[in-house]
């Protein structure tokens, strides 16, 4: 009996039947799904990006500490007419220490305290005339003399730097309208005020204490515009000679220096 080969009937699960039923589309979709999953897995394998870090702003530096000492000028804008140091007035036989500075200004000009302090005394003396004294930290003291009048501040009054303590005048042994201004250390020794006026010192060690206490050997000869009334009565002959233009001279007739103390 002859063999009979039967044609294979396509199984509904065969690849051909699967393709005929639109399986190609399904396969393609599966391939795409597999590809997408692979891509996702690849993404998962990548290291996670570092989180964004906000820029770090450097902190503001702390403000500098306030200066240890601040000194104003007692008559801002005015110049020193007679400096600190050895000085000989026309009616004097020898030079002596001028323990402060003289600043010419019109009568009535306000005089300011140069740094914070406490009024310790005020009054009138034969040489200083009307004066005001103020104590400051670290034992410093300032004196304002030849005043026309004070500002009525009582002893113990606290005054801030720049406060008006008095007004320029011509009291006492004065040669014209001006302020005599002194600065002393805690031992009472006079210091050159010019080295402090209008200056700021960050530290106490910056204070020019040694330089300010130094007194040169040179004697300055003063030529004045007016003699004090008390001196006029005592020395009329010498006063007349000076008024005629005769100037006190050092040995040998040589003039070392003239310092005018003038009215406003």
C-alpha positions in Angstrom: 0.0 0.0 0.0 1.4 3.1 -1.1 2.4 5.6 1.5 0.5 8.7 1.6 2.2 11.8 2.7 -0.2 14.2 4.1 0.5 17.9 3.8 1.2 19.3 7.1 -1.7 21.4 8.3 -0.6 24.7 9.7 -1.0 24.6 13.4 -2.8 27.6 14.8 0.2 28.0 17.0 2.8 27.7 14.2 4.9 30.7 13.3 3.3 30.9 9.9 -0.2 30.9 11.3 1.0 33.5 13.9 2.3 35.6 11.1 -0.8 35.2 9.0 -2.9 36.3 11.9 -0.9 39.5 12.2 1.7 38.2 14.4 4.4 40.2 12.7 2.9 43.3 14.2 2.7 41.7 17.6 6.3 40.5 17.3 7.4 44.0 16.2 5.6 45.4 19.2 7.3 42.9 21.4 10.7 43.8 20.0 10.0 47.4 20.6 8.9 46.7 24.2 12.1 44.7 24.8 14.2 47.5 23.3 12.4 50.0 25.5 13.0 47.9 28.6 16.6 47.4 27.7 17.0 51.2 27.4 15.3 51.7 30.7 17.7 49.1 32.3 20.6 50.9 30.7 19.4 54.2 32.2 19.1 52.5 35.6 22.6 51.3 35.3 23.9 54.9 34.8 25.0 56.7 38.0 22.5 59.1 39.3 23.4 62.7 38.6 24.8 64.6 41.6 22.2 66.9 43.2 22.6 70.5 42.4 24.5 72.3 45.1 23.7 75.9 45.8 26.7 78.3 45.6 28.2 79.0 48.9 28.5 82.7 49.7 31.4 83.7 51.9 30.2 85.3 55.1 30.5 89.0 55.5 33.7 89.9 57.4 32.9 91.3 60.8 33.0 95.1 61.1 36.4 96.5 62.3 36.5 97.5 65.9 36.0 101.2 66.7 39.2 103.2 67.0 40.7 103.5 70.4 41.0 107.3 70.3 39.6 110.0 68.1 40.7 113.6 68.5 39.1 116.5 66.7 40.5 120.0 66.4 39.0 122.5 69.0 38.6 125.1 66.2 38.1 123.2 62.9 39.6 124.9 59.9 41.8 127.2 62.0 45.6 127.0 62.0 48.1 127.0 64.9 49.8 130.4 65.2 52.0 129.6 68.2 53.2 126.0 68.5 54.1 123.8 71.5 57.7 124.2 72.8 60.1 126.7 74.1 59.0 130.3 73.5 60.1 133.7 74.5 57.7 136.6 74.5 59.0 140.2 73.8 58.6 141.2 77.5 60.4 138.1 78.8 64.1 137.8 79.5 64.3 134.1 78.8 62.4 131.5 76.9 60.0 129.1 78.7 57.8 126.2 77.8 54.7 127.0 76.0 52.6 124.1 77.2 50.0 124.1 74.5 49.2 125.7 71.2 47.6 129.0 70.3 45.0 129.2 67.6 43.9 132.6 66.4 40.2 133.0 65.8 37.6 135.8 66.1 36.0 136.5 69.4 32.9 134.4 69.9 34.0 131.5 67.7 32.7 128.2 69.3 35.3 126.0 70.9 34.7 122.3 70.6 35.8 119.5 73.0 38.3 117.4 71.0 37.2 114.0 72.4 34.6 112.5 74.8 35.1 113.5 78.4 33.8 115.0 81.6 34.1 118.7 82.6 36.3 118.8 85.7 36.6 122.5 86.3 36.1 125.9 84.9 36.9 129.4 86.1 39.2 132.4 85.7 42.9 132.7 86.4 45.4 135.6 86.0 47.3 133.9 83.2 44.8 131.7 81.5 41.9 134.1 81.9 38.6 132.2 81.6 39.2 128.5 81.1 37.5 125.1 80.9 39.2 121.7 81.7 37.9 118.3 80.5 39.1 114.9 81.7 39.2 112.0 79.1 39.8 108.3 79.2 43.3 106.9 80.1 43.9 110.0 82.2 44.2 112.6 79.4 43.1 116.1 80.1 42.5 119.1 77.8 42.4 122.8 78.7 40.8 125.6 76.8 41.9 129.1 77.9 41.7 132.8 77.2 38.0 132.3 76.6 35.5 135.0 76.1 32.9 132.9 78.0 32.2 129.3 78.6 29.1 127.4 77.6 27.7 127.1 81.1 28.6 123.4 81.5 28.8 122.4 85.1 31.5 120.3 86.7 30.7 116.6 86.1 28.9 117.2 82.8 29.6 114.5 80.2 30.5 116.0 76.9 30.7 114.2 73.5 33.4 115.0 71.0 32.5 118.1 69.1 30.4 119.6 71.9 30.8 123.4 72.2 32.4 124.0 75.6 33.2 127.7 75.3 33.8 130.6 73.0 37.0 132.3 71.9 38.0 135.5 73.7 41.0 137.5 74.9 40.9 137.1 78.7 43.9 136.7 81.0 47.4 137.3 79.8 46.5 137.3 76.1 48.0 139.1 73.1 44.8 139.0 71.0 41.7 137.0 70.3 42.7 133.4 70.3 42.4 130.0 72.0 45.2 128.5 74.1 44.7 124.7 74.0 46.6 122.2 76.1 46.7 118.4 76.3 48.2 116.5 79.3 48.8 112.9 80.1 47.6 111.1 83.3 50.8 112.3 85.1 50.0 115.9 84.2 52.8 116.3 81.8 52.1 118.5 78.8 51.9 116.9 75.4 52.1 118.5 72.0 48.5 118.8 70.9 49.4 119.2 67.3 50.2 115.5 67.1 46.7 114.6 68.2 44.4 117.2 66.7 42.2 115.9 63.9 43.7 112.4 64.1 42.3 108.9 64.7 44.3 106.1 66.5 43.1 102.5 66.1 45.0 101.2 69.1 46.3 102.8 72.3 49.8 101.8 71.2 49.5 104.0 68.2 49.3 107.2 70.3 52.5 109.3 69.7 53.1 109.7 73.5 56.9 109.8 73.3 57.1 112.2 70.4 54.4 114.5 71.9 56.3 114.8 75.2 59.5 115.8 73.5 60.5 119.4 73.8 63.1 120.8 71.4 66.0 123.0 72.6 65.2 125.7 70.1 63.6 128.8 71.6 61.0 130.5 69.3 60.8 134.3 69.6 57.3 135.6 69.4 56.3 138.8 67.8 52.8 139.9 68.9 50.2 142.3 67.7 49.2 143.4 71.2 50.7 143.4 74.6 48.6 142.2 77.6 47.3 145.0 79.7 49.1 143.8 82.8 52.4 143.7 81.0 51.9 147.2 79.6 51.6 148.7 83.1 54.8 146.9 84.2 57.0 147.6 81.2 55.9 150.8 79.3 59.4 151.5 77.9 59.9 148.1 76.4 56.3 148.0 75.1 56.9 151.3 73.3 60.1 150.0 71.7 58.3 146.9 70.5 55.4 148.9 69.1 58.0 150.8 67.0 59.1 147.6 65.4 62.0 146.6 67.7 62.0 142.8 68.0 63.6 140.7 70.8 66.6 139.0 69.4 68.8 136.1 70.5 72.5 136.6 71.4 74.3 138.2 68.5 71.2 140.0 67.2 70.0 137.2 65.1 66.2 136.4 65.0 65.6 132.7 65.1 61.9 132.8 64.4 58.8 135.1 64.6 55.4 133.8 65.5 52.5 136.1 65.0 49.6 135.8 67.4 47.0 137.9 65.5 43.4 138.9 65.9 40.6 137.0 64.0 
